């Protein structure tokens, strides 16, 4: 596990399937993602896509943004064998 500082915020890189490029993440990560416990990034057609997920114990969690379903999200919503990464927000 690696700790990354991204736009002044601390994250733990908990999974990297050859998809994490710091400069690209810094350009894409906005304040919108501040309320998410996890950020998943995947590459499709040369573009980085980000999606926020919540921890199971988060009061705002729903099935579509629950981190326990992240593997299902990757299988069903990401390109086959795409490069991707998972970041966990450090408090």
Residue pairs with C-beta under 8 A, 6 or more apart in sequence:
1 12
1 13
1 14
2 12
2 13
2 16
3 10
3 11
3 12
3 13
3 90
4 10
4 11
4 12
4 13
4 20
4 22
4 87
5 11
6 22
6 25
6 26
6 29
6 87
7 26
7 29
9 34
9 89
10 89
10 90
11 39
11 87
11 88
11 89
11 90
12 87
12 88
12 90
13 20
13 85
13 86
13 87
14 86
14 87
14 88
15 84
15 85
15 86
16 85
16 86
17 82
17 83
17 84
17 85
18 83
19 41
19 42
19 43
19 48
19 82
19 83
19 84
19 85
20 41
20 85
21 48
24 48
25 41
25 48
25 50
25 87
28 41
28 48
28 50
29 39
29 50
32 52
33 39
33 50
33 52
35 52
35 60
36 52
36 53
36 54
36 65
36 89
37 53
37 54
37 55
37 58
37 67
37 88
37 89
38 52
38 53
38 54
38 55
38 67
38 70
38 86
38 87
38 88
38 89
39 50
39 51
39 52
39 53
39 86
39 87
39 89
40 50
40 51
40 52
40 53
40 70
40 73
40 74
40 84
40 85
40 86
40 87
41 48
41 49
41 50
41 51
41 84
41 85
41 87
42 48
42 49
42 51
42 74
42 78
42 79
42 82
42 83
42 84
43 49
43 79
43 82
43 83
43 84
44 78
44 79
44 82
45 79
51 73
52 65
53 65
53 66
53 67
53 70
53 73
54 60
54 61
54 62
54 65
54 66
54 67
55 61
55 67
56 66
56 67
56 68
63 69
70 86
74 82
74 84
78 84
